[in-house]
Structures are given as C-alpha cells and as structure tokens.
Amino acid sequence: MTISFGRHLCSHRAMATQQEWLITNGIGGYGCGTVAGVLNRHYHGLLVATLKPPLDRTLLVTKVDETAHYLGQSCDLHCDRWADGTLHPQGYLYLESFRLEGTIPIWVYAIADARLEKRVWMEPGANTTYVRYTLSRASVPLDLTLKVLVNHRDHHHSTQGNGWQMTLTECPQGLQIQAKAGVQPFYLLSETAPAQPAHTWYNGYALAVEAYRGIDPYDDHLHAATFAPTLGQGQSFTLVATTEAEADRSGQSALLRRMAYEQHLITQGAAAQPEAEPPAWVRQLVLAADQFVVNRAIATAEGAGAEGAGGDDLDGSPEPASSGKTIIAGYPWFGDWGRDTMIALPGLTLATGRPSLARRILQTFARFLDQGMLPNAFPESGEAPHYNTVDATLWYFEALRAYHRATEDTALIEELFGPLQEVITWHCKGTRHGIQVDAADGLLSAGEAGVQLTWMDAKVKDWVVTPRIGKPVEVNALWYNALLVMADFAAILGQPVGQFQELAAQTRQGFQRFWNESLGYCYDLLDGPDGDDVALRPNQIFAVSLPDPTLGDPCLSADQQQAVVNAVAQRLLTSHGLRSLDPAHPSYQGRYGGDLVERDGAYHQGTVWSWLIGPFAQAHWRVYQDADLAHSFLDPLIHHLQGGCLGTVSEIFDGDAPMEPRGAFAQAWSVAELLRVSALLRPHLKE
C-alpha cells in the first residue's frame, strides 16, 4: 500500500488540516501532527519525550516554522490556527505532495522550479527527533529560515507563557534549553548551521480537536532558536531535537539507521505471513504494530529482567537487565494497560514474526501478578499499578495459548504454570472487587459499587457509566477459555487435568443461562443489581470466537452461535467495527464528542470499536465457513489506513454515519486484531 497524496488533497484545507501522522521511538516517546502542519491537539509536536520510560511524556519541541526564500520571493511553509479563528499562514498551499515511506512522513513543497523535501523521524531507543530538509530540484540556491518552537509540559496539558523565562545556552553545534530549574535539559543541534538563540512567546494557538473534546483549546509555545541554512540542489540540512547532548548530528546516518530498522521489521513480518508476498497493507501495519512496543523497567526488588527472553533488540542498543517489554495501548494519550496488552499481543507480535518479543511481554506482566490479577493500568506518574480489571488476567491465558501454538515453547508454559494455577485458585476462592466463581453455576461474578472492571470501563468522577456488576457474558467466555487452556497446558506438562476439566464443564453448563430464547441472543449480564441485562451489546461475540476449537466444545450450540452472529451483524456491525450498544436501545449515543462527561457517556453506549472487527470476523467464519466473506468485513479498515492517522487504525468511530474516527488516533488492539484475523483467514481465501 502506497500512502501518498498529491495537490488534490494536500491543498484541500479540511483534508490537510485533519489528516495526521505518527512517529515513535520504542521507549514511549513520540511525535505527531497534521499534514498541513497546523496544531490541532495538545499532543501535537515533533518531540514528545518520555522522561521516565515508557511514561512521563513531556512535550519539548513543538514545531518548526519554515520560510523558504527563492528567486526573490519568501514563502511561509507552515500553517497555524489562532485564537481569533484565522488560519495563517497557509503553507499547505505550497505542498505538492505528501507520502509515508515506512512510518517516515515526507512533505514535498514546490516553489517555482524548486522542490523542497522534508522528512521527520525518531531514533529508535532515544528521545531524539530528526527533521531533514533536502532541496531535490532547483536552478539557484534556496535559503531557509527555520524558527523552532519549544515547550516543557505534560503532553496532556496546555501552556500559558506569561513571562516564563527559559535558559538558552549555546553548546557544541547547537543550543541547550533549560526550561525550569531541576528539569532535564534538551537540545537543538545541527552539523551545518549555527543556532541563533531567540526568546519570544507565540500565544494563542487554537487547537480544533481539543475544542471538539471540550478541553482548553488554546496553547502557547516559545520561539527558542532560528536556523538559517542555504541549500543547493541535492543538498540537505538536518535539525536534531533531543534530550541527549551527544546525539548523532548526521541526518544521513540517522536516516539510514531508521530505514534499516523498519526494513528488518518488514522482513520479520513477511516471514510470518501465510503467503510469500503479503499484501502491501499488511507490511504497513507491521510497522504500525511496532509503534506500540516499548520497554518497561522491572524494579530490582522483583528480580533481574526477563531472563531467557531472547533478542528482538532491533536497533542493536544494549538494554539493562531490568528491562521488560510492554505495549502502549494507544497514541497519543494512553499508557500501557494490562487488558489492551494481552488482547493486542497475538496480532502485534506473533502475526508480525516477533515471538521472542511476545515471550518478553508475557514474562514482564507475569511479574506483576498479584492475588491472581494483572494490573489494569500503570499510572503516568509512576505510582503502584491499578488492579481494577476482571478480564486482563483472563486475556493473558489466551495470549499465552496463542504464543505456545505459534512457537511450541513448552519451557515458558512450565515457567508460568504455577502462577497460573494460583490465578485459578484466587478466582475460585475470591479476590479483589468481588471477583469470584459462583459455586452454584460455575460462572465468574465480579464488581462492586464505584469500580469499573470490564473493558467497558468509562468512569467520570464517581459515575461508572457501564458498571456491569454481576456476571458479564464475555468475562465468562474468557473464564471458560482460561480453564480449557489450563487443562491443555496441564496435559502438555504431564500434570493433573481433572480440576480444570471439571470447572470448565460446570462453567459451560452454567453458560446456557446467558441464552435468551425469546430475543435470539445472549444476555449481556446475569445476576446484576437490576437482574439480567437484555441490552444487545457486542460482548457476546466472544462466546462464538472463543475457545480455540482444538481445546474443547464452544459455550453455545451451533444454532445459538449463528443467531448471535446474525444479531450482531444486523444491529451492531458498521464499516469500522461493532457498535457498543444497539441503536434501538434508549441509552444509545451515535456521536462521540463534547466534554468529558458527554464523551465518556457515549464511549460504550453506541460508539464503534474497531478492535471488535477481529472477533466478529472470526466468529462469522466459524459459523458460515466462508473465509472470503469474513475477510470482506476488514476492507473498510484497510481503506482507513489512508484516512485519520495515516498508516494506522483509530480507536473508535461514531456509531452514526458517516462514522468519523474519534478517540486515540492510533490504537494497539485495533491494529493487532486486523493483523491477527487477516492472517487467520487469508490461507483459506479462494484464489
């Protein structure tokens, strides 16, 4: 897939100011922005550094205001939206084309007979962003004026300059910026042009997306330095934005490293695909998958790092013994979440040819097991992880099963079997938040007032939007699956299987309580404070997509499975995933937007979730045995790679047409499920 646009889109204001790009560094840092260069979010910037990897993400370098001087004319190539509503300048009008090469965004500006290219990328493993300008065509030299705007704030927040004085100090080949006393300095560097210090606050940038989200939509940034290179045809200038004083200033060598890194990912990914030459969109998603993979430190008190984890150290840089691996749930605002990591693991690692990475992630999270539970989230500020999830641990069983199926790595099963036995024990006797198996029907119950435990986890202050206290349908499909997985692992290791088989049999029998014969689909919840919940939600699709057929019988009969798939397809399916609630339900919300209360009130009340296309397509295939038909449901999301944030998949979409992308513009489990289920289906497609 070639993601490339000409003037017909680049000079179209709505398109150029809304379509986004993303670069990452593998430790939690990132950069992102729009094709036009206009700032729409608090998160837009060239260098959002992770100061306590993978979190504590801090906007350091926001943007470069470029002016090209050529043949007597001066052309502003940047674009800004201001608090008074004006859009000035409108540099996208000079934009002849935009494309991605791998994950590297490339802008091509045309001024008379001159063609100026700009590339932006990050160094793997470092808080370093490169911005490289190349004059690929010209009849005379071109002069550039590059004004670098900086900040030093949490990426969630906004800034009011109000006389904030940063300390600017010249350093070898650049400028050191000390934003405040006691914080880490950062640098603007170049091999070929000196940095001219400046200190002017630009106030009143208007952020359109934040306005839509009901958040403070204004921001200020500091013009800290100006670079003024002159380029002849074929010459380049590279600006380096970094937290490392000794960062490589050579744009060419850094670009070659980045390209080699991405080519290695593509080669690995191709080897894992079911065909010799995977589709171009798969290659693009292999690169997108890597953007979510980051390091996570493991405290020394918990022991040394993931021993025996193997390589996957693609940039060749050494990692400390206490370094584990995890998955950022989504950009730009999510950290690493237990549930999201386990759901995304098969697609992001196994479908991309990186089993050793999967192993490290599984080992990393096993170290955080506590009272039979995995953490839901690791807070941005670094305090203890939160254990408010009923399903993250259950998804761990499925992730480990998929890993073992792909690798036959029985050593890891043996290593983790004891801790997983403890998980089953804790769930049977009871653990946090009322999570406990009901001995009467074998079903797993969970929940208490004020706590959100399932993936439908929106909460505003004390308001849990979808509390789902009781016995959620997908949680019990996952519990049944986990018991079958444990029976399988026990058999592999020569351990007794009877306990797991007996529990699974009881759960399967009890699961029939979810079936609502009169409605022709499953209850979403049993035994809640208000009784059984008849709302049609997508959660029941997991009772069809799980378990793997080699493990045991499904939870539902064949007729029931078909009825579930039909109900979900006819009432919840959209082009980009499944609605979280039936449009006929009185609580349905078809548009996701507004302030926090409005957005979270709609988050799981009709909003479309793209990751659910994976289990739906898999369930559809199981019922109808038509891989081509099942794979056709993926087509709109494949097309979406050329919309929204280019080359990746959005978290959510509006439930009502035209189903605009919303939420995080790049979501791990959305990318992962597209990769996973396509790899599952493609071997069965007709020629």
JONORLIN-V57198 format. One record per residue. N is the residue number from 1. RES is the residue in one small letter. OMEGA is omega as a letter, one per 40 degrees, with the letter a starting at -180 (none if undefined). Layout:
n = {N & N}
res = {RES & RES}
omega = {OMEGA & OMEGA}
This chain:
n = {1 & 2 & 3 & 4 & 5 & 6 & 7 & 8 & 9 & 10 & 11 & 12 & 13 & 14 & 15 & 16 & 17 & 18 & 19 & 20 & 21 & 22 & 23 & 24 & 25 & 26 & 27 & 28 & 29 & 30 & 31 & 32 & 33 & 34 & 35 & 36 & 37 & 38 & 39 & 40 & 41 & 42 & 43 & 44 & 45 & 46 & 47 & 48 & 49 & 50 & 51 & 52 & 53 & 54 & 55 & 56 & 57 & 58 & 59 & 60 & 61 & 62 & 63 & 64 & 65 & 66 & 67 & 68 & 69 & 70 & 71 & 72 & 73 & 74 & 75 & 76 & 77 & 78 & 79 & 80 & 81 & 82 & 83 & 84 & 85 & 86 & 87 & 88 & 89 & 90 & 91 & 92 & 93 & 94 & 95 & 96 & 97 & 98 & 99 & 100 & 101 & 102 & 103 & 104 & 105 & 106 & 107 & 108 & 109 & 110 & 111 & 112 & 113 & 114 & 115 & 116 & 117 & 118 & 119 & 120 & 121 & 122 & 123 & 124 & 125 & 126 & 127 & 128 & 129 & 130 & 131 & 132 & 133 & 134 & 135 & 136 & 137 & 138 & 139 & 140 & 141 & 142 & 143 & 144 & 145 & 146 & 147 & 148 & 149 & 150 & 151 & 152 & 153 & 154 & 155 & 156 & 157 & 158 & 159 & 160 & 161 & 162 & 163 & 164 & 165 & 166 & 167 & 168 & 169 & 170 & 171 & 172 & 173 & 174 & 175 & 176 & 177 & 178 & 179 & 180 & 181 & 182 & 183 & 184 & 185 & 186 & 187 & 188 & 189 & 190 & 191 & 192 & 193 & 194 & 195 & 196 & 197 & 198 & 199 & 200 & 201 & 202 & 203 & 204 & 205 & 206 & 207 & 208 & 209 & 210 & 211 & 212 & 213 & 214 & 215 & 216 & 217 & 218 & 219 & 220 & 221 & 222 & 223 & 224 & 225 & 226 & 227 & 228 & 229 & 230 & 231 & 232 & 233 & 234 & 235 & 236 & 237 & 238 & 239 & 240 & 241 & 242 & 243 & 244 & 245 & 246 & 247 & 248 & 249 & 250 & 251 & 252 & 253 & 254 & 255 & 256 & 257 & 258 & 259 & 260 & 261 & 262 & 263 & 264 & 265 & 266 & 267 & 268 & 269 & 270 & 271 & 272 & 273 & 274 & 275 & 276 & 277 & 278 & 279 & 280 & 281 & 282 & 283 & 284 & 285 & 286 & 287 & 288 & 289 & 290 & 291 & 292 & 293 & 294 & 295 & 296 & 297 & 298 & 299 & 300 & 301 & 302 & 303 & 304 & 305 & 306 & 307 & 308 & 309 & 310 & 311 & 312 & 313 & 314 & 315 & 316 & 317 & 318 & 319 & 320 & 321 & 322 & 323 & 324 & 325 & 326 & 327 & 328 & 329 & 330 & 331 & 332 & 333 & 334 & 335 & 336 & 337 & 338 & 339 & 340 & 341 & 342 & 343 & 344 & 345 & 346 & 347 & 348 & 349 & 350 & 351 & 352 & 353 & 354 & 355 & 356 & 357 & 358 & 359 & 360 & 361 & 362 & 363 & 364 & 365 & 366 & 367 & 368 & 369 & 370 & 371 & 372 & 373 & 374 & 375 & 376 & 377 & 378 & 379 & 380 & 381 & 382 & 383 & 384 & 385 & 386 & 387 & 388 & 389 & 390 & 391 & 392 & 393 & 394 & 395 & 396 & 397 & 398 & 399 & 400 & 401 & 402 & 403 & 404 & 405 & 406 & 407 & 408 & 409 & 410 & 411 & 412 & 413 & 414 & 415 & 416 & 417 & 418 & 419 & 420 & 421 & 422 & 423 & 424 & 425 & 426 & 427 & 428 & 429 & 430 & 431 & 432 & 433 & 434 & 435 & 436 & 437 & 438 & 439 & 440 & 441 & 442 & 443 & 444 & 445 & 446 & 447 & 448 & 449 & 450 & 451 & 452 & 453 & 454 & 455 & 456 & 457 & 458 & 459 & 460 & 461 & 462 & 463 & 464 & 465 & 466 & 467 & 468 & 469 & 470 & 471 & 472 & 473 & 474 & 475 & 476 & 477 & 478 & 479 & 480 & 481 & 482 & 483 & 484 & 485 & 486 & 487 & 488 & 489 & 490 & 491 & 492 & 493 & 494 & 495 & 496 & 497 & 498 & 499 & 500 & 501 & 502 & 503 & 504 & 505 & 506 & 507 & 508 & 509 & 510 & 511 & 512 & 513 & 514 & 515 & 516 & 517 & 518 & 519 & 520 & 521 & 522 & 523 & 524 & 525 & 526 & 527 & 528 & 529 & 530 & 531 & 532 & 533 & 534 & 535 & 536 & 537 & 538 & 539 & 540 & 541 & 542 & 543 & 544 & 545 & 546 & 547 & 548 & 549 & 550 & 551 & 552 & 553 & 554 & 555 & 556 & 557 & 558 & 559 & 560 & 561 & 562 & 563 & 564 & 565 & 566 & 567 & 568 & 569 & 570 & 571 & 572 & 573 & 574 & 575 & 576 & 577 & 578 & 579 & 580 & 581 & 582 & 583 & 584 & 585 & 586 & 587 & 588 & 589 & 590 & 591 & 592 & 593 & 594 & 595 & 596 & 597 & 598 & 599 & 600 & 601 & 602 & 603 & 604 & 605 & 606 & 607 & 608 & 609 & 610 & 611 & 612 & 613 & 614 & 615 & 616 & 617 & 618 & 619 & 620 & 621 & 622 & 623 & 624 & 625 & 626 & 627 & 628 & 629 & 630 & 631 & 632 & 633 & 634 & 635 & 636 & 637 & 638 & 639 & 640 & 641 & 642 & 643 & 644 & 645 & 646 & 647 & 648 & 649 & 650 & 651 & 652 & 653 & 654 & 655 & 656 & 657 & 658 & 659 & 660 & 661 & 662 & 663 & 664 & 665 & 666 & 667 & 668 & 669 & 670 & 671 & 672 & 673 & 674 & 675 & 676 & 677 & 678 & 679 & 680 & 681 & 682 & 683 & 684 & 685 & 686 & 687}
res = {m & t & i & s & f & g & r & h & l & c & s & h & r & a & m & a & t & q & q & e & w & l & i & t & n & g & i & g & g & y & g & c & g & t & v & a & g & v & l & n & r & h & y & h & g & l & l & v & a & t & l & k & p & p & l & d & r & t & l & l & v & t & k & v & d & e & t & a & h & y & l & g & q & s & c & d & l & h & c & d & r & w & a & d & g & t & l & h & p & q & g & y & l & y & l & e & s & f & r & l & e & g & t & i & p & i & w & v & y & a & i & a & d & a & r & l & e & k & r & v & w & m & e & p & g & a & n & t & t & y & v & r & y & t & l & s & r & a & s & v & p & l & d & l & t & l & k & v & l & v & n & h & r & d & h & h & h & s & t & q & g & n & g & w & q & m & t & l & t & e & c & p & q & g & l & q & i & q & a & k & a & g & v & q & p & f & y & l & l & s & e & t & a & p & a & q & p & a & h & t & w & y & n & g & y & a & l & a & v & e & a & y & r & g & i & d & p & y & d & d & h & l & h & a & a & t & f & a & p & t & l & g & q & g & q & s & f & t & l & v & a & t & t & e & a & e & a & d & r & s & g & q & s & a & l & l & r & r & m & a & y & e & q & h & l & i & t & q & g & a & a & a & q & p & e & a & e & p & p & a & w & v & r & q & l & v & l & a & a & d & q & f & v & v & n & r & a & i & a & t & a & e & g & a & g & a & e & g & a & g & g & d & d & l & d & g & s & p & e & p & a & s & s & g & k & t & i & i & a & g & y & p & w & f & g & d & w & g & r & d & t & m & i & a & l & p & g & l & t & l & a & t & g & r & p & s & l & a & r & r & i & l & q & t & f & a & r & f & l & d & q & g & m & l & p & n & a & f & p & e & s & g & e & a & p & h & y & n & t & v & d & a & t & l & w & y & f & e & a & l & r & a & y & h & r & a & t & e & d & t & a & l & i & e & e & l & f & g & p & l & q & e & v & i & t & w & h & c & k & g & t & r & h & g & i & q & v & d & a & a & d & g & l & l & s & a & g & e & a & g & v & q & l & t & w & m & d & a & k & v & k & d & w & v & v & t & p & r & i & g & k & p & v & e & v & n & a & l & w & y & n & a & l & l & v & m & a & d & f & a & a & i & l & g & q & p & v & g & q & f & q & e & l & a & a & q & t & r & q & g & f & q & r & f & w & n & e & s & l & g & y & c & y & d & l & l & d & g & p & d & g & d & d & v & a & l & r & p & n & q & i & f & a & v & s & l & p & d & p & t & l & g & d & p & c & l & s & a & d & q & q & q & a & v & v & n & a & v & a & q & r & l & l & t & s & h & g & l & r & s & l & d & p & a & h & p & s & y & q & g & r & y & g & g & d & l & v & e & r & d & g & a & y & h & q & g & t & v & w & s & w & l & i & g & p & f & a & q & a & h & w & r & v & y & q & d & a & d & l & a & h & s & f & l & d & p & l & i & h & h & l & q & g & g & c & l & g & t & v & s & e & i & f & d & g & d & a & p & m & e & p & r & g & a & f & a & q & a & w & s & v & a & e & l & l & r & v & s & a & l & l & r & p & h & l & k & e}
omega = {i & i & a & a & i & a & a & i & a & a & i & a & a & a & a & a & a & a & a & i & a & i & a & a & i & i & i & i & a & i & i & i & i & i & a & a & i & i & i & a & i & a & a & i & i & a & i & a & i & a & i & a & e & a & a & a & a & i & i & a & a & a & i & i & a & i & i & i & a & i & i & i & i & a & i & a & a & a & a & i & a & a & i & i & a & i & a & e & a & a & i & i & i & a & a & i & i & i & i & i & a & i & a & i & a & i & i & a & i & i & a & a & a & i & a & i & i & i & i & i & i & i & i & i & a & i & a & i & i & i & a & i & i & i & a & i & i & i & i & i & i & i & i & i & a & i & a & i & a & i & i & a & i & a & i & a & i & a & i & a & i & i & i & a & i & i & a & a & i & i & a & i & i & a & i & a & i & a & a & i & i & i & a & i & i & a & i & a & i & i & a & i & a & i & i & a & i & i & a & i & i & a & i & i & a & a & a & a & i & i & i & a & i & a & i & a & a & a & i & i & a & i & a & a & i & i & a & i & i & a & i & a & i & a & a & i & a & i & a & i & a & i & a & a & a & a & i & i & a & a & a & a & i & i & i & i & a & a & i & i & a & i & i & i & a & i & i & a & a & a & a & a & a & i & a & a & a & i & a & a & i & i & i & a & i & i & i & a & a & a & a & a & a & i & i & i & i & a & a & i & i & i & i & a & a & a & i & a & i & a & a & i & a & a & i & a & i & i & i & a & a & a & i & i & i & a & i & a & a & i & e & a & a & i & i & a & a & a & a & a & a & i & a & a & a & a & a & a & a & i & i & i & a & a & i & i & i & a & a & i & i & i & i & a & i & a & a & i & a & a & i & a & i & i & i & a & i & a & a & a & i & i & a & i & a & a & a & i & i & a & a & a & a & i & i & i & a & i & i & i & i & i & a & i & a & a & a & i & a & i & i & i & i & i & a & a & i & i & i & i & i & i & i & a & i & a & i & a & i & i & a & i & i & i & a & i & i & a & a & a & i & a & a & i & a & i & i & a & i & a & i & a & a & a & i & a & a & i & i & a & a & a & i & a & i & a & i & i & a & a & a & a & a & i & a & i & i & i & i & i & a & i & i & i & i & i & i & i & i & i & i & a & a & i & i & a & a & a & a & i & i & i & a & a & i & i & a & i & i & a & i & i & a & a & i & a & a & a & a & i & a & i & i & a & i & i & i & i & i & i & a & a & a & a & i & i & a & a & a & a & i & i & i & a & i & e & i & a & a & a & a & a & i & a & a & i & a & i & i & i & a & i & i & a & a & a & i & a & a & a & a & a & i & a & a & i & a & i & i & i & i & i & i & a & a & i & a & i & a & a & i & a & a & a & a & a & i & a & a & i & i & a & i & a & i & i & a & i & a & a & a & i & i & i & i & a & i & i & i & i & a & a & a & i & i & a & i & i & a & a & a & i & a & a & a & i & i & i & a & i & i & i & a & i & a & i & i & a & a & a & a & i & i & i & i & i & e & i & a & i & a & i & i & a & i & a & a & a & i & i & a & a & i & i & a & a & i & i & i & a & a & i & a & i & i & i & none}
